[in-house]
Amino acid sequence: MDLLLLIVPLIICIVAQINVQRTYTKFHKVRNARGLTGAEVARQILDNNGLNYVRVEMVHGQLTDHFDPRSNVVCLSESVYNETSVAALGVAAHECGHAVQHAENYGPIVVRSNLVPIANFCSRAWYLIFIIGLALSSSLLGRGMVTFGIILFLGVALFQLVTLPVEFNASSRALAILETQGFLEGREIDGAKEVLKAAALTYVAALLHSLLQLLRLIRIARD
């Protein structure tokens, strides 16, 4: 059972990553009819939502796209910024969706932002505390540390849970904008939807991984 709880989460995450890479590669080869780049679409979306102050910049890597609320920058990877693919536009619009969420103080993203420092601490500290607790498990202090380590890991899982509605909402916003504002049409929209769905599933996989890992930690603590 413990072996399954170790292997199955890894398989889930690997399959999700392979799927998003495969889907992105597939639609990275499909150019949008208007010939717009990811950077151009991002700029237009931001301006149309009154976010002229948000910059669009290129960052190195593939699928390293993100929105930085601290500096108000939509960061697009090299494979998105200058590319005219359906995949690039989907990703660019998704990151702009996060910018709009912050501007509107969208509830889940406000909660998520407030939880970031706590989640960072939990993710760094849980393993060390849990391991030390196991080493001292014969004592009351050790058992308490094991429990505390599990609680910290639960904090990581809860953060991932809060992340899901943030990501799903950003994708919904992206697809609606791409279609209603005429950036993509017909099968192009279907392609962007597949890319964003595959990306969203990586967050679902990460949550499932954490929940199974949490079950494994509880079983270890009880042995």
ZAMARGU-4260 file (C-alpha; in steps of 0.2 Angstrom, whole numbers, plus 5000, padded with zeros to 4 digits):
<rodrens>
0) 5000/5000/5000 | 5014/5012/5005 | 5023/5008/4989 | 5007/5012/4979 | 5005/5029/4988
5) 5023/5033/4983 | 5022/5027/4965 | 5004/5032/4959 | 5006/5051/4963 | 5022/5051/4953
10) 5014/5043/4938 | 4999/5055/4939 | 5011/5070/4939 | 5022/5063/4925 | 5006/5059/4914
15) 5000/5077/4917 | 5016/5085/4912 | 5018/5074/4896 | 5000/5078/4891 | 5003/5097/4893
20) 5019/5096/4883 | 5011/5085/4869 | 4995/5097/4868 | 5006/5112/4868 | 5017/5106/4855
25) 5003/5100/4844 | 4994/5118/4844 | 5011/5127/4844 | 5011/5122/4825 | 4994/5129/4822
30) 4995/5148/4817 | 4981/5160/4821 | 4972/5167/4805 | 4976/5185/4810 | 4994/5182/4812
35) 4995/5190/4830 | 5009/5186/4842 | 5006/5182/4860 | 5014/5198/4865 | 5002/5208/4854
40) 4987/5199/4860 | 4992/5201/4878 | 4995/5220/4876 | 4977/5222/4868 | 4969/5212/4881
45) 4977/5222/4895 | 4973/5239/4887 | 4955/5234/4883 | 4953/5230/4902 | 4960/5247/4907
50) 4977/5239/4913 | 4988/5250/4903 | 5001/5250/4917 | 5004/5232/4916 | 5019/5228/4906
55) 5022/5213/4894 | 5039/5206/4895 | 5048/5191/4888 | 5056/5178/4900 | 5068/5163/4895
60) 5062/5145/4895 | 5046/5136/4889 | 5030/5137/4898 | 5038/5148/4911 | 5024/5161/4908
65) 5016/5170/4923 | 5009/5186/4930 | 5019/5195/4943 | 5007/5206/4953 | 5022/5214/4963
70) 5029/5222/4948 | 5013/5222/4937 | 5021/5212/4923 | 5014/5198/4912 | 5029/5188/4908
75) 5028/5177/4892 | 5041/5164/4888 | 5050/5164/4872 | 5039/5151/4864 | 5024/5163/4867
80) 5030/5181/4866 | 5034/5182/4848 | 5024/5167/4842 | 5008/5167/4832 | 5002/5150/4837
85) 4985/5146/4844 | 4994/5139/4859 | 5004/5155/4862 | 4988/5165/4861 | 4979/5154/4873
90) 4994/5155/4886 | 4996/5174/4884 | 4977/5177/4887 | 4977/5165/4902 | 4991/5176/4910
95) 4981/5192/4906 | 4967/5183/4915 | 4977/5183/4931 | 4981/5201/4929 | 4962/5205/4927
100) 4959/5195/4943 | 4971/5205/4953 | 4964/5221/4946 | 4946/5216/4951 | 4951/5209/4968
105) 4944/5192/4963 | 4941/5183/4979 | 4950/5166/4977 | 4966/5175/4970 | 4966/5187/4985
110) 4965/5172/4997 | 4979/5163/4987 | 4990/5179/4987 | 4988/5180/5006 | 4992/5162/5008
115) 5008/5163/4998 | 5020/5166/5013 | 5012/5153/5024 | 5013/5140/5009 | 5031/5144/5006
120) 5035/5141/5024 | 5025/5125/5025 | 5033/5118/5009 | 5051/5122/5016 | 5048/5116/5034
125) 5036/5101/5034 | 5049/5088/5028 | 5063/5092/5040 | 5051/5093/5055 | 5042/5077/5050
130) 5059/5067/5048 | 5066/5074/5064 | 5049/5069/5073 | 5051/5051/5066 | 5069/5050/5073
135) 5062/5055/5090 | 5045/5045/5088 | 5048/5036/5104 | 5046/5053/5114 | 5031/5064/5116
140) 5041/5078/5107 | 5044/5067/5092 | 5026/5062/5090 | 5021/5080/5091 | 5034/5085/5078
145) 5027/5071/5066 | 5009/5078/5069 | 5015/5096/5066 | 5025/5091/5050 | 5009/5083/5043
150) 4999/5099/5048 | 5012/5109/5038 | 5010/5097/5023 | 4991/5099/5024 | 4994/5118/5022
155) 5003/5115/5006 | 4989/5104/5000 | 4976/5117/5005 | 4986/5130/4995 | 4985/5119/4980
160) 4966/5117/4982 | 4964/5136/4983 | 4974/5138/4967 | 4962/5127/4957 | 4948/5140/4955
165) 4961/5154/4951 | 4968/5144/4937 | 4951/5138/4930 | 4944/5156/4931 | 4959/5163/4922
170) 4957/5150/4908 | 4938/5154/4907 | 4942/5172/4905 | 4955/5169/4892 | 4944/5159/4881
175) 4929/5171/4882 | 4941/5186/4878 | 4949/5177/4863 | 4932/5172/4856 | 4922/5188/4859
180) 4936/5200/4854 | 4939/5190/4838 | 4957/5185/4842 | 4953/5167/4838 | 4938/5159/4829
185) 4931/5142/4825 | 4943/5128/4827 | 4957/5140/4834 | 4946/5142/4850 | 4945/5123/4852
190) 4964/5122/4850 | 4967/5135/4864 | 4954/5126/4875 | 4963/5110/4873 | 4980/5119/4878
195) 4972/5127/4893 | 4963/5112/4899 | 4979/5102/4898 | 4988/5115/4908 | 4974/5115/4921
200) 4975/5097/4923 | 4993/5099/4929 | 4986/5108/4944 | 4973/5095/4947 | 4987/5082/4946
205) 4998/5091/4959 | 4983/5092/4971 | 4980/5073/4969 | 4999/5070/4972 | 4998/5080/4988
210) 4982/5071/4994 | 4990/5054/4991 | 5006/5060/4999 | 4996/5066/5014 | 4988/5049/5016
215) 5005/5041/5015 | 5012/5052/5029 | 4997/5048/5040 | 5000/5030/5038 | 5018/5031/5042
220) 5014/5041/5057 | 5002/5028/5063 | 5015/5013/5061
</rodrens>
